[in-house]
């Protein structure tokens, strides 16, 4: 990542996104955070006054387009897009609201990053796209079936995108977190997991080394194993 970059982070006011934002600020980058909750964005700017915020619910195409048009007008020198925002629903197809919740997951976890990439690629300054996937891209967890599938989709798309853009001077980076201590999926569900801070430090070390697939902990283990071992990993998650 270039020094003094201007970077937009979707969902950057909490969880992994917040950890990334704090690290970017430490490196003196200009950071824009978009999110759907004004009170959370206000808390972010109260804590970090230099952060630029924009209220945007990326579930909806019209708001994604409005976000891009605002960037074109106010921040046309933006050079890094980080697709971090995502939701995780613990659910089953037998639930009465399953399809409605699945549609929301697909809109936020798949449609939004694809749409934002297609829009932001029009910015002449854009030189880096980062997509946050998951260790569940490799081996799904049945309690979050749609989430696991959306992240596998985004990983596959990211691999293709890296090839597509290799001659356009746009670097494509995949951030592959394991389960971390955040409120993803619900408060308290991941309290047993590793803290976000060491994960963020690790991925920035890997960035400095020029890596384009950034893993940590169990996601690093899963990224290295073959199909038979992935079956064993699935069985381990589902005794």
N, C-alpha and C positions, 0 to 999 in steps of 0.2 A: 504494500500500500504506500502510495506517495506521501511524503511529508505534507502537512497542512492540507489534507484532503477535506472535501466537503461531502458528508456522508448522511444518507437517510436510513433510519432503522425503523422498520415497521414493528409495532408492538414493543417499543423500546423503553417503556416506563416501568416495567416490572419483569421479574424472572430473569431468564437468560439475556433477554434484550437489554435490561437495565445493567447487567454485568458488563455487557459489551460496550454500552454507552459510556459507562464510567471509565473503562479502559481506554476508549477512544479519546475521551476528554483529557486523560492523563498524558496522552501522546500529543496533545494540542491540536487535534483535529476539530473542525467545525461540524457539529452534530445536529441533525434535524430528526425529531422523533414524531411519528404520527401514531395516534391511538384514538380509540372511540370514547374514552372516559375523560371528560374535562377535569374532574377533580383529581384524577391520578396524574394527568399532565401538569396540573397546577402544583401538586406536591413535588413533581420532578423539577420544575423551574424554580420553586422556592429553595430547593436543595442545590440545584446547579443552574444559576441564573444565565449562563452563557448558552444553554441548550435552547434551540429553536423548536417550538412545538406547533403541530397542526392537527386539529381534531379531524379525524377521518375514520369512518367505519369501512374497512376494506372488504367487508362481505359484499358490498354493493358496487357494481360496475360504475355507476354514475359518480360515486364518491371517489373511486380510484382515478377516474378521468379528471375530476375536479382537483385532486391532489397533484396530478401531473401538470395540469395547466397552471396551477399556483407555482409549482417549482419552475416551470418555464419562464414565468413572469418575474419571480422573486429570486430564484437561485439557479439560474441557467448554467452556472459553473459547477454544479454538482457532479461528482465523478464516481461515487460509489453508492450502489443500491444494496442494502442488506434486507433480504426477505426473511424476517424472523417471526412475525406474527403467526400464531397458530392456536387452535383449540383442540382439546382432547376430551372426548366423551366416553365414559365407561357405560356401555350399553350392549343390548342384544337385539337381534332382529325381531324377537318376540315382544319387545316393548311397544306400547301403543304409539309413542312419539318417535320411534326409531327413524323412520324415513325423513321426518322433518329435521331432526338433529343431524342426520347423515348429510342432508343437503347443505346445512350450515357449515359442517366440517369441510365438505368438498369445496364450497365457495371460498372459505378462508384459507384452507391449506393447499388448495390446488389452483382454483380459478384466479385468486388474487395474485399469487406470485407470477403466474404465466402472463396475466394481463399487465401487471406492472413492468415486467421485463420487456414486453413488446412495446410499451409506451416509452420507458426510460431509455431504451436503446436509441431513441431518436435524438437524445441529448448529445451534442458533439463532444462534450467533455467526458462522457461516461467511459471509464476504463476498467471498472471492476464490478462484478455481480457476485454476491454471496447468498447462497441459499442454505437455510437451516433445515436439516432433515432430522434423522433420529437413528439410534442404534436399532430401533424396530423396523427400519428400512430393510434390514437383512433377515431378521427373524421376527414375525409378528407376535403380539401379545393378544390373546383372544378376548380379553376383557375390554380392549380398545380396538375393535376390529377395523373400523373405518379409519381411525387415526393411523393405525399401522399401515393400511393400504395407501393412504394419501402420502405418507412419507416415502413409501417405496416408489410411488409414482414420481414424486419430486426428485428423488435420487436418480431414477432412470432419466428423467428429463434433463437434469443437471449434467449428466454424463454426455448426453447428446448435444446440449447447448455448448459445452466446452469444445466439442469438435466443430460445431457450426461456426463458432466465433473465433477459432484459432488464428484466422488470418485478418481479423478486424481489430486487433490490439485491445480486445476486451478480455480480461482475465476472469475465469469462472471458478469460484471456490465453493466447496461444499463443507459446511460445518455439521459434524455428526455427533451430537451430544448423546450421552447415556441418560438414564433417569437421574435427575438432579433434584436437590431440595428446593422446589418451587411449588407454587399453587396450581400448576398445570393439572387439569383433570379434576381438581377439587382441593380444598384446604385440608392439609394433613395427610393426603394420600402418599406424598413422597418425602415425608419427614425423615425416613430412614436412609435416604439417598445422600450421595456426596454433596458438599457445598458448591455453589456456583463459582465462587472466587478462584479456586485452584484450576477449575476447568477453563475459565476464561484466560488465565495466565498461560496455560498450556497451549491453547489454540493460537494465542498471539506469538508464542515462541515458535510454533510450527509455521505461522505466516512469515515470520522473519527468516525462516529457513527456506522459504520459497515453495512450501508444500501447498497443494490445492485440495487435498482431502484431509480435513482436520478432525481427528478422533481423540477419544479420551476414555480411559477405563474400560468398561465392558464394551463400549462401541468400537474401541480399537481392537479388542479381542474378536468381536464378531466380524469386523472388516477383513480379518486375515484368514478365517476358516472356510473350508469348502462345504459343498452341499450336504454331505453326510453328517458333518459336524453341526451344521445348521439345523438339521433334523433333530439331533440330540439336544441342541439348545432349545428348540421348540418344546421338546418333551420335558426338559428341565423346568420350563416356565409353566407347564400344564401337567402336573403329576396326576 
